[in-house]
Amino acid sequence: MGWLRLAFFMYVALTIIYFVTSIYSRSVRREKLEKEWDTDPSKEGVPEAERTAFIDAGIAQYDKGLKKRLLWLIYILPTIGFLATIYFVNWA
């Protein structure tokens, strides 16, 4: 039953890692969108509301994209490794 306790603490740690990585990745994407808007000379003098709408649309697109989904590998890969280790130690 020790492996259940280990799995519990592993998933607690993985959840923390997932949320921190998700927040960081979203922050990097937002910063990229802000720089894209700020460096475009045709956007000079455009109201702040349009800038905010541009950034929000980019973040919404990011939330549906592949990079956001790849963050689930934070859970999947360690789980596969954990289960493979249990299998090979006990039955192989």
C-alpha positions in Angstrom: 0.0 0.0 0.0 3.0 2.3 0.1 2.7 2.8 -3.6 -0.7 4.4 -3.2 0.8 6.9 -0.8 3.7 7.5 -3.2 1.2 8.0 -6.1 -0.9 10.4 -4.0 2.1 12.6 -3.2 3.3 12.3 -6.8 0.0 13.6 -8.1 0.0 16.5 -5.6 3.5 17.5 -6.8 2.4 17.0 -10.5 -0.6 19.2 -9.9 1.5 22.0 -8.5 3.9 21.7 -11.4 1.1 21.7 -13.9 -0.5 24.9 -12.5 2.8 26.7 -12.3 3.8 25.7 -15.8 0.3 26.6 -17.1 0.5 30.0 -15.5 4.0 30.6 -16.9 3.1 29.4 -20.4 0.0 31.6 -20.5 2.1 34.6 -19.2 4.7 34.1 -22.0 2.0 33.9 -24.6 0.3 37.1 -23.3 3.7 38.9 -23.3 4.3 37.8 -26.9 0.9 39.1 -28.0 1.5 42.4 -26.2 4.9 42.8 -27.9 3.3 41.9 -31.3 0.7 44.7 -30.8 3.3 47.2 -29.5 5.7 46.7 -32.4 3.2 47.0 -35.2 3.4 50.6 -36.4 -0.2 50.4 -37.9 -1.6 50.0 -34.4 -0.3 53.5 -33.3 -3.1 55.5 -31.8 -5.6 52.7 -31.7 -7.8 52.6 -28.5 -6.7 50.5 -25.6 -10.0 48.5 -25.9 -8.9 47.1 -29.3 -5.5 46.1 -27.8 -7.2 44.3 -25.0 -9.6 42.5 -27.4 -6.6 41.5 -29.6 -4.8 40.0 -26.6 -8.0 38.3 -25.3 -8.6 36.7 -28.7 -5.0 35.5 -28.8 -5.3 34.0 -25.3 -8.6 32.3 -26.3 -6.9 30.8 -29.3 -4.0 29.7 -27.2 -6.4 27.9 -24.8 -7.7 25.8 -27.7 -4.3 25.1 -29.2 -1.8 22.3 -29.1 0.6 23.9 -26.6 -2.1 24.0 -23.9 -3.0 20.4 -24.5 0.7 19.3 -24.4 0.8 20.4 -20.8 -1.2 17.2 -19.9 2.0 15.3 -20.6 3.1 16.5 -17.2 0.6 13.9 -15.8 0.8 11.3 -18.5 4.5 10.6 -18.8 5.2 10.2 -15.0 2.2 8.0 -14.7 3.4 5.7 -17.5 6.8 5.6 -15.9 5.3 4.9 -12.4 3.2 2.1 -13.7 6.0 0.6 -15.8 8.3 0.7 -12.8 5.7 -1.1 -10.6 5.1 -3.7 -13.4 8.8 -4.5 -14.0 9.7 -4.6 -10.3 6.8 -6.9 -9.4 6.0 -9.1 -12.4 8.7 -9.0 -15.0 
